Amino acid sequence: MQPSNDVIREYFDSHPNAMPSQAAAELGTSELVVVSALPEDQVCLFPLSDKDELLSCLPHWGPMTTIVSVSGSIFEFKGDFPQGKYAYGYYNLITQGNGLHGHLSLDGLTAIALVSRPFRGKESHSINFFGSEGEMIFKVYLGRDSNRVLLPEQVTRFNALKERAIAA
């Protein structure tokens, strides 16, 4: 049985610095269930029908942090999100030289969430991609400058995505 939204919110009230992945593990549910239960000011679901447009615009945002979590290990890449194209059943990330590259299987993509939740006491925004079991496939956090301040142009673009998703 899935925990109710109230149970999830109570968890965050008593663990304000917890990440959604921690809450999901401790509450025995998926990260998507946890993220979906966040207050409206912290989460907005982005239309899956617009995923290709979203993926094609991210390379123009500048440096961000892409995170992949697998079996308790966390992989981070800081830099520009690469351009991609579909071929051989994957969305292939194309990088010239060094940088993030790989092959995304998007057939099982069931949700994209725009999450605005403080991380270690600092403003934080991320784009979260979820699979068929509500598991996190990957997430992209907005970039920061040398003083650890979010890049204002990215915040503006992120907020525009949220407004667009709310209007959809």
C-alpha positions in Angstrom: 0.0 0.0 0.0 1.3 3.4 -1.0 1.8 6.0 1.8 -0.7 8.9 1.6 0.4 12.4 0.6 -0.1 13.4 4.3 2.3 10.7 5.4 4.9 11.8 2.9 4.5 15.5 3.8 4.8 14.6 7.5 8.0 12.7 6.7 9.5 15.9 5.2 8.2 18.0 8.1 10.3 15.8 10.4 13.2 15.3 8.0 13.4 18.7 6.2 16.8 18.0 4.6 15.9 14.6 3.3 16.0 14.0 -0.5 12.9 12.5 -2.2 15.0 9.3 -2.9 15.6 8.9 0.9 11.9 9.4 1.7 11.0 6.8 -1.0 13.4 4.3 0.5 12.3 4.8 4.0 8.6 4.9 3.2 8.8 1.8 0.9 7.5 3.6 -2.2 8.8 5.0 -5.5 10.5 8.3 -5.9 7.7 9.4 -8.3 5.1 8.8 -5.6 7.1 10.9 -3.2 7.8 13.7 -5.7 4.1 13.8 -6.7 3.1 14.3 -3.1 5.3 17.5 -2.7 3.4 20.7 -2.2 2.3 22.5 -5.4 5.0 25.2 -5.0 7.7 22.5 -5.1 6.6 20.2 -8.0 4.9 20.5 -11.3 4.5 17.6 -13.8 5.7 18.4 -17.3 3.7 17.0 -20.3 5.3 13.8 -21.6 4.2 14.9 -25.1 6.7 17.7 -24.9 9.7 15.6 -23.8 11.5 15.9 -27.2 11.2 19.6 -27.2 12.5 19.7 -23.6 15.5 17.5 -24.4 16.4 19.6 -27.4 16.3 22.9 -25.5 18.4 21.7 -22.5 21.7 21.9 -24.4 21.2 25.7 -24.8 20.9 26.3 -21.1 24.6 26.1 -20.2 26.3 24.0 -17.5 24.1 22.0 -15.3 24.5 18.8 -13.2 23.1 15.6 -14.5 22.6 12.8 -12.0 22.0 9.1 -12.5 21.4 6.9 -9.5 21.9 3.1 -9.8 21.8 0.5 -7.0 22.7 3.1 -4.4 25.5 4.6 -6.4 25.2 8.2 -7.7 26.9 9.4 -10.8 27.2 13.1 -11.5 28.2 15.0 -14.6 28.7 18.8 -14.4 28.6 20.5 -17.8 26.3 21.2 -20.7 23.6 18.7 -21.4 24.3 17.3 -24.9 22.2 17.5 -28.0 20.6 14.2 -29.0 18.7 12.4 -31.7 16.7 9.2 -32.0 18.3 6.1 -33.6 18.2 2.4 -33.1 15.5 2.7 -30.4 17.4 5.2 -28.2 17.6 8.9 -27.8 21.4 9.2 -28.3 23.3 11.9 -26.5 25.9 13.3 -28.9 29.0 14.9 -27.5 32.1 16.0 -29.5 35.1 15.1 -27.3 34.7 14.9 -23.6 31.4 15.3 -21.9 28.2 13.5 -21.1 27.2 11.0 -23.6 25.1 7.9 -23.7 21.8 6.3 -24.9 18.5 7.0 -23.3 15.7 4.5 -23.5 12.7 6.7 -23.3 10.0 4.2 -24.2 9.3 3.5 -20.5 9.3 7.2 -19.5 6.1 7.8 -17.5 6.6 11.2 -15.9 8.7 14.3 -16.0 8.6 16.5 -12.9 10.0 20.0 -12.4 11.1 20.1 -8.7 11.9 23.2 -6.7 13.0 22.1 -3.3 15.8 23.4 -1.1 19.0 21.3 -1.1 21.2 21.7 2.0 19.6 25.0 2.7 20.0 26.5 -0.8 17.5 27.1 -3.5 17.5 24.2 -5.9 15.6 23.3 -9.1 15.7 20.1 -11.1 14.1 18.3 -14.0 13.4 14.7 -13.0 12.7 11.8 -15.5 10.9 8.8 -14.2 10.5 5.2 -15.5 7.7 2.7 -15.6 8.0 1.7 -11.9 8.2 5.3 -10.7 12.0 5.0 -10.4 14.3 7.9 -11.2 15.9 7.5 -14.6 18.0 10.7 -14.3 17.6 14.3 -13.2 19.2 17.5 -14.3 19.9 20.2 -11.7 20.2 23.8 -12.7 23.8 25.1 -12.7 25.5 27.3 -10.2 28.2 29.9 -10.4 31.6 29.9 -8.5 29.8 31.3 -5.4 27.3 28.4 -5.6 24.5 30.7 -6.7 22.0 29.4 -9.3 22.5 30.8 -12.8 19.7 33.3 -13.2 19.1 32.6 -16.9 18.5 29.0 -16.1 16.1 29.9 -13.2 14.1 32.0 -15.7 14.0 29.2 -18.2 13.0 26.7 -15.6 10.2 28.9 -14.3 9.0 29.4 -17.9 8.8 25.6 -18.2 6.7 25.4 -15.0 4.3 28.1 -16.2 3.9 26.3 -19.5 3.3 23.0 -17.8 0.7 24.5 -15.4 -1.1 26.1 -18.4 -1.2 22.8 -20.3 
